[in-house]
Amino acid sequence: MSDSFSSLFLNRFFQLDLSDYSLKPIHKLLLIFFCSRCSNRLEVNCSISDLMLFTSSTKPTVISALNFLSDSGLISVIRSSGTTNVYRLQLDFFPTPSSQHLAYLSGFAPTPPDLPSPSFSSGDMPLDTQETLFSLIKKN
């Protein structure tokens, strides 16, 4: 876990509009926990005991809240028998293509965004650029 990743995601979390989800305080606490401890892959490896301790809640309450967050599409859970689960945030921290690209270049996103390829018609390029391109094409 990197403090720079977690602080960025925690900051972005507080800027998100999650009013459509009708989150209870326990849900918000779990999301804050995940944001404050996630990697650049938006994943947190922790136990139910860790979550119980952070939220001061019982095991059934935490499990119910995790199920709600998972059913709402805010997290996904990678279950492992014998080890702790991995929780992946499904929040859109970088909603615009430019912020996604900046996040990738800064190391905050594991994969580059899908950006449209630039398309130019010959009228969009300066004449000297067109001539250079045509000369390169003719040489090959």
N, C-alpha and C positions, 0 to 999 in steps of 0.2 A: 504494500500500500504506500502510496506517495502522498504526502501532505498537500502538495500542490494540486494533485488530481482531486482529492477529497474536498479541499477548500473551494475549488472552482465549482464542483458539482453541488456542494452545499449552497453556495451563493446562487447558482442558477436555479436550484430547487425553490428557494424563497421568491424567485421572480415568476415561477410558473403559475398559471391559472388552473387550479384543480377543482374549481367549484362544481363542475359537472359530476364529480365522483361522490359527493356526500360523505366525505371522510370524517371519521371520528378521531378524537385525540390519540387513541392507540395507533391508528393507521398512520397518522402524521408522525408520531414518534418513531415508528418503525422505518418510515421513509427517511426521516432525518438521520437515523442510525445508519442506514444503508448508504446515504449520500456522504456521510462523514467518514465512511470507512471503505468506500469503493475504489477499485483500481481504474485504470483508463479503459478497461473493458466493461466498466459499470458492474462489476461483480464483487460480491462479498462472501467470504467463506466464514460462517459462524454457526454456533450451536443455538438451540432453542434456549438453553440456560443463559447464554450471553444476552439474548433478546429479552428474556424474563428479567434479568438483572437491570438492563438499561431502562426498560419501561416500568419496572416495579409492578409487573402483572403476573398472573398465574399462567401456567402452561396452557390450559384450555383457551384462555383469552388470547394469548399470543398466537396459537395455532389457528384460531378462528379469524384473527386479524390477518394473518398471512394468507389464509384461504381467500378472504375478501379481496386483498390486494392482487392476488394471482388471478382470481375470477374477473376482476376489473381490468386486467391487462396492464397494471402498473409495475408488476414484477413477474418474473418467471422463476421457477424453482427447479434446480437440478438436484434431484434426490440421490443420495448415495447410502447404501447400507454399510454400517460399520464406521462411517466417517460423518463429518458435518456436511450439511447441505450447502449448496452454493446458490445465492440469491442474485439474480440479475435485474437491474433496474431497466424498465422499458419506457422510461420518461424521455420525452423529446427535448433534451437540453439545448440542442442546436437546431432550431426550426428552419432556418434559412440556408440555402446552398452556400452563401458566403461564410456564415458562421460555422457550418460543417467543415468547410475547407480550412478555415483558420484553426478550428479545433484539431483537425488531423495534422496540420503542419506544426502545431504546438505540442503534439503528443497526447492530446486529450481524447482523441478518438482512434480506435484501433484500425479502422479502414478508411480509405479516402472516399469522399462522397461521389455519387454519380453526377457528374457535371456534363451538360450537353457539349458536344464537340462544336467548336466554332466553325461556322460555314461562311465562306466568302464567295461572292460572285466576282468575276474579274473586274467589275466596275468599282468594287469596294477597295481594291488594292491599288497602291500607288504604282505608276507605270514602271519605275525602276525595279520594284519588287516583282512585278509580273515578268519582266524580262529576265531577271535572275532565275526565277522559278522555271521558266520555259527553257533557259539555257541548261539548267541542271537536268531537266527531264530529257532533253535532246542528247546529252552526253551519255545517258544510261540507255 
